[in-house]
Protein backbone atom coordinates (compact mmCIF):
# COMPACT_ATOMS: atom_id res chain seq x y z
CA UNK A 1 0.00 0.00 0.00
CA UNK A 2 1.28 3.42 -0.79
CA UNK A 3 2.69 5.71 1.87
CA UNK A 4 -0.15 8.21 1.37
CA UNK A 5 -2.88 5.66 2.14
CA UNK A 6 -0.93 4.27 5.11
CA UNK A 7 -0.45 7.81 6.44
CA UNK A 8 -4.18 8.42 6.06
CA UNK A 9 -5.03 5.30 8.07
CA UNK A 10 -2.59 6.21 10.81
CA UNK A 11 -3.76 9.83 10.91
CA UNK A 12 -7.42 8.82 11.26
CA UNK A 13 -6.57 6.39 14.05
CA UNK A 14 -4.50 8.96 15.91
CA UNK A 15 -7.30 11.49 15.46
CA UNK A 16 -9.83 9.03 16.94
CA UNK A 17 -7.72 8.30 20.01
CA UNK A 18 -7.02 12.02 20.50
CA UNK A 19 -10.70 12.88 20.14
CA UNK A 20 -11.70 10.18 22.61
CA UNK A 21 -9.11 11.30 25.16
CA UNK A 22 -10.11 14.96 24.83
CA UNK A 23 -13.82 14.15 24.94
CA UNK A 24 -13.44 12.09 28.10
CA UNK A 25 -10.91 14.18 30.00
CA UNK A 26 -12.31 17.63 29.12
CA UNK A 27 -15.95 16.47 29.07
CA UNK A 28 -16.56 18.00 25.64
CA UNK A 29 -20.05 16.82 24.73
CA UNK A 30 -19.84 17.79 21.05
CA UNK A 31 -16.60 15.82 20.70
CA UNK A 32 -18.18 12.85 22.47
CA UNK A 33 -20.95 12.85 19.88
CA UNK A 34 -18.45 13.20 17.04
CA UNK A 35 -16.23 10.33 18.27
CA UNK A 36 -19.24 8.11 18.92
CA UNK A 37 -20.66 8.93 15.49
CA UNK A 38 -17.35 8.07 13.84
CA UNK A 39 -17.26 4.67 15.56
CA UNK A 40 -20.81 3.85 14.43
CA UNK A 41 -19.98 5.13 10.93
CA UNK A 42 -16.98 2.74 10.78
CA UNK A 43 -19.25 -0.15 11.77
CA UNK A 44 -21.75 0.75 9.04
CA UNK A 45 -19.00 1.02 6.43
CA UNK A 46 -17.51 -2.35 7.36
CA UNK A 47 -20.95 -3.98 7.34
CA UNK A 48 -21.67 -2.53 3.90
CA UNK A 49 -18.35 -3.92 2.63
CA UNK A 50 -19.24 -7.35 4.00
CA UNK A 51 -22.66 -7.30 2.32
CA UNK A 52 -21.29 -6.51 -1.15
CA UNK A 53 -19.18 -9.20 -2.84
CA UNK A 54 -17.70 -6.73 -5.33
CA UNK A 55 -16.63 -4.30 -2.64
CA UNK A 56 -15.31 -7.11 -0.45
CA UNK A 57 -13.14 -8.51 -3.24
CA UNK A 58 -11.91 -5.03 -4.12
CA UNK A 59 -11.05 -4.31 -0.48
CA UNK A 60 -9.23 -7.63 -0.07
CA UNK A 61 -7.06 -6.94 -3.12
CA UNK A 62 -5.59 -3.91 -1.41
CA UNK A 63 -2.57 -4.41 0.82
CA UNK A 64 -2.91 -4.14 4.56
CA UNK A 65 -2.51 -0.56 5.78
CA UNK A 66 -0.33 -1.57 8.75
CA UNK A 67 1.03 -4.63 10.52
CA UNK A 68 -1.48 -6.63 12.52
CA UNK A 69 0.05 -5.86 15.93
CA UNK A 70 -0.38 -2.11 15.41
CA UNK A 71 -4.11 -2.66 14.88
CA UNK A 72 -4.34 -4.77 18.04
CA UNK A 73 -2.55 -2.14 20.13
CA UNK A 74 -4.74 0.61 18.73
CA UNK A 75 -7.92 -1.43 19.34
CA UNK A 76 -6.94 -2.19 22.93
CA UNK A 77 -6.31 1.51 23.61
CA UNK A 78 -9.66 2.52 22.11
CA UNK A 79 -11.62 -0.20 23.95
CA UNK A 80 -9.91 0.74 27.23
CA UNK A 81 -10.87 4.40 26.78
CA UNK A 82 -14.46 3.51 25.87
CA UNK A 83 -14.93 1.11 28.80
CA UNK A 84 -13.26 3.56 31.17
CA UNK A 85 -15.73 6.25 30.14
CA UNK A 86 -18.71 3.84 30.54
CA UNK A 87 -19.71 4.00 26.86
CA UNK A 88 -20.64 0.34 26.76
CA UNK A 89 -22.91 0.37 23.72
CA UNK A 90 -20.31 2.29 21.71
CA UNK A 91 -17.68 -0.17 22.96
CA UNK A 92 -19.79 -3.03 21.59
CA UNK A 93 -20.10 -1.19 18.26
CA UNK A 94 -16.32 -0.66 18.13
CA UNK A 95 -15.62 -4.32 18.92
CA UNK A 96 -18.12 -5.34 16.23
CA UNK A 97 -16.33 -3.09 13.74
CA UNK A 98 -13.01 -4.71 14.72
CA UNK A 99 -14.49 -8.15 14.08
CA UNK A 100 -15.86 -6.99 10.72
CA UNK A 101 -12.47 -5.53 9.81
CA UNK A 102 -10.83 -8.84 10.64
CA UNK A 103 -13.36 -10.81 8.58
CA UNK A 104 -12.92 -8.42 5.65
CA UNK A 105 -9.17 -9.01 5.76
CA UNK A 106 -9.76 -12.76 5.63
CA UNK A 107 -8.97 -13.39 9.27
CA UNK A 108 -5.28 -13.26 8.49
CA UNK A 109 -4.54 -11.28 11.63
CA UNK A 110 -5.72 -14.12 13.85
CA UNK A 111 -3.76 -16.83 12.02
CA UNK A 112 -0.32 -15.34 12.52
Secondary structure, DSSP 8 states (H G I E B T S, - for coil): --HHHHHHHHHHHHHHHHHHHHHHHTT-HHHHHHHHHHHHHHHHHHHHHHH-HHHHHHHHHS--SS-HHHHHHHHHHHHHHHHHTT-HHHHHHHHHHHHHHHHHTTTHHHH-
